[in-house]
């Protein structure tokens, strides 16, 4: 996979990674698969973040104050994990795929902290709110019209990144935390269930 190649290249060029910011997304109204056979939203929005988080872990541990900022959507009561069909081979929906991946990233953060025995890296699940990014995607007409309306009310990127910069400059003390637009949110929610995080970690390891 391309992400593994990227990890190997970074390892060959740099002794340390101070911070890792994960935010790649691409909406797909129609289901597609990577050359490895993974559903594309699942692969980009979740699997790539899993590979980069764990693949660069050793280099991050060489840093003084390493942190991972996973830009997803913690704190949003939308999205269901289809445990028996994670790659949505049945009844695919672009929105369901995106929202499921957000919930998978919640569990990725919890699982990473659980597996991090050195406990040096600060893993932050970050919800930036509405930000007028490129909204990369392949949209049907309904979603295309919705995106136009969303962009009108979304904050500019220059504003959206300010909380991220603050978190990089002063990471939280906790090994795992969730943050919405600069404000910490509680992890006492089923979205951050420890047992589900371990379950997902094991499923993902088997997939890879």
For each residue, the residues with C-beta under 8 A, 3 or more apart:
1: 4 5 34 36 47 51
2: 5 6
3: 6 7 47 48 51 52 55
4: 1 7 8 51 55
5: 1 2 8 9
6: 2 3 9 10 52
7: 3 4 10 11 51 52 55 56
8: 4 5 11 12
9: 5 6 12 13
10: 6 7 13 14 17 56 59
11: 7 8 14 56 59
12: 8 9
13: 9 10
14: 10 11 17 59
15: 59 62
16: 59 60 62 63
17: 10 14 20 56 59 60 62 63 66
18: 60 63 64 65 66 67
19: 60 63 66 67 68 69 168
20: 17 52 53 56 60 67 68 69
21: 68 69 71 164
22: 48 49 52 53 68 69 70 71
23: 71
24: 44 45 48
25: 44 45 98 136
26: 40 41 44 136 137 138
27: 41 94 98 135 136 137 138 139 143
28: 31 32 40 41 94 97 137 138
29: 94 137 138 139 140 143
30: 92 94 138
31: 28 39 40 88 92 97
32: 28 39 40
33: 37 38 39 40
34: 1 37 38 40 43
35:
36: 1 43
37: 33 34
38: 33 34 42 43 47 87 207
39: 31 32 33 42 43 87 88 89 92 97
40: 26 28 31 32 33 34 43 44
41: 26 27 28 44 45 94 97 98 101
42: 38 39 45 46 47 86 87 88 97 100 101 104
43: 34 36 38 39 40 46 47 48
44: 24 25 26 40 41 47 48
45: 24 25 41 42 48 49 72 97 98 101 102 104 105
46: 42 43 49 50 101 104 105 108
47: 1 3 38 42 43 44 50 51 204 207 208
48: 3 22 24 43 44 45 51 52
49: 22 45 46 52 53 70 105 108
50: 46 47 53 54 108 204 208
51: 1 3 4 7 47 48 54 55 208
52: 3 6 7 20 22 48 49 55 56
53: 20 22 49 50 56 57 68 70 108 112 123
54: 50 51 57 112
55: 3 4 7 51 52
56: 7 10 11 17 20 52 53 59 60
57: 53 54 60 61 116 121
58: 61 62
59: 10 11 14 15 16 17 56 62 63
60: 16 17 18 19 20 56 57 63 66 68 120 121
61: 57 58 66 118 120 121
62: 15 16 17 58 59 66
63: 16 17 18 19 59 60 66
64: 18
65: 18 122 171
66: 17 18 19 60 61 62 63 120 121 122
67: 18 19 20 121 122 123 124 167 168 171
68: 19 20 21 22 53 60 109 112 121 122 123 124
69: 19 20 21 22 124 126 164 167 168
70: 22 49 53 105 108 109 123 124 125 126
71: 21 22 23 126 127 128 164
72: 45 101 102 105 106 125 126 127
73: 76 78 79 99 102 105 127
74: 102 106 125 126 127 178 179 180 185 191 192
75: 127 178 180 185
76: 73 79 99 102 127
77:
78: 73 99 102
79: 73 76 96 99 100 102 103
80: 96 99 100 103
81: 86 100 103 104 107 196 200
82: 85 86 88 96 100
83: 86 199
84:
85: 82 88 89 90
86: 42 81 82 83 100 104 203
87: 38 39 42
88: 31 39 42 82 85 91 92 93 96 97 100
89: 39 85 92
90: 85
91: 88 96
92: 30 31 39 88 89 96 97
93: 88 96 97
94: 27 28 29 30 41 97 98 137 139 140 143
95: 98 99 143
96: 79 80 82 88 91 92 93 99 100
97: 28 31 39 41 42 45 88 92 93 94 100 101
98: 25 27 41 45 94 95 101 102
99: 73 76 78 79 80 95 96 102 103
100: 42 79 80 81 82 86 88 96 97 103 104
101: 41 42 45 46 72 97 98 104 105
102: 45 72 73 74 76 78 79 98 99 105 106
103: 79 80 81 99 100 106 107 191
104: 42 45 46 81 86 100 101 107 108 200
105: 45 46 49 70 72 73 101 102 108 109 125
106: 72 74 102 103 109 110 125 178 191 192
107: 81 103 104 110 111 191 192 193 196 197 200 201
108: 46 49 50 53 70 104 105 111 112 197 200
109: 68 70 105 106 112 113 123 124 125 176 178 192
110: 106 107 113 114 176 187 192 193 194 197
111: 107 108 114 115 197 198 200 201
112: 53 54 68 108 109 115 116 121 123 176
113: 109 110 116 123 175 176
114: 110 111 194 197 198 201
115: 111 112 201
116: 57 112 113 119 120 121 123 175
117:
118: 61 121
119: 116 175
120: 60 61 66 116
121: 57 60 61 66 67 68 112 116 118 175
122: 65 66 67 68 171 172 173 174 175 176 177
123: 53 67 68 70 109 112 113 116 175 176 177
124: 67 68 69 70 109 167 171 172 176 177 178 179
125: 70 72 74 105 106 109 176 177 178 179
126: 69 70 71 72 74 163 164 167 178 179 180
127: 71 72 73 74 75 76 178 179 180 181 185
128: 71 131 160 161 163 164 181
129: 155 160 180 181
130: 150 153 154 155
131: 128 154 155 156 157 159 160
132: 151 154 155 156 157 160
133: 136 157 160
134:
135: 27 147 150 151
136: 25 26 27 133
137: 26 27 28 29 94 143 147
138: 26 27 28 29 30
139: 27 29 94 143 144 147
140: 29 94 143 144
141: 144 145
142: 145 146
143: 27 29 94 95 137 139 140 146 147
144: 139 140 141 147 148
145: 141 142 148 149
146: 142 143 149 150
147: 135 137 139 143 144 150 151
148: 144 145 151 152
149: 145 146 152 153
150: 130 135 146 147 153 154
151: 132 135 147 148 154
152: 148 149
153: 130 149 150
154: 130 131 132 150 151
155: 129 130 131 132 159 160
156: 131 132 159 160
157: 131 132 133 160 161
158: 161 162
159: 131 155 156 162
160: 128 129 131 132 133 155 156 157 163 164
161: 128 157 158 164 165
162: 158 159 165 166 182
163: 126 128 160 166 167 179 181 182
164: 21 69 71 126 128 160 161 167 168
165: 161 162 168 169
166: 162 163 169 170 182
167: 67 69 124 126 163 164 170 171 172 179
168: 19 67 69 164 165 171
169: 165 166
170: 166 167
171: 65 67 122 124 167 168
172: 122 124 167 177 179 184
173: 122
174: 122 177
175: 113 116 119 121 122 123
176: 109 110 112 113 122 123 124 125 187
177: 122 123 124 125 172 174 184 187
178: 74 75 106 109 124 125 126 127 184 185 186 187 192
179: 74 124 125 126 127 163 167 172 182 183 184 185
180: 74 75 126 127 129 183 185
181: 127 128 129 163
182: 162 163 166 179
183: 179 180
184: 172 177 178 179
185: 74 75 127 178 179 180
186: 178 189
187: 110 176 177 178 192
188: 192
189: 186 192
190: 193 196
191: 74 103 106 107
192: 74 106 107 109 110 178 187 188 189 197
193: 107 110 190 196 197
194: 110 114 197 198
195: 198 199
196: 81 107 190 193 199 200
197: 107 108 110 111 114 192 193 194 200 201
198: 111 114 194 195 201 202
199: 83 195 196 202 203
200: 81 104 107 108 111 196 197 203 204
201: 107 111 114 115 197 198 204 205
202: 198 199 205 206
203: 86 199 200 206 207
204: 47 50 200 201 207 208
205: 201 202 208
206: 202 203
207: 38 47 203 204
208: 47 50 51 204 205
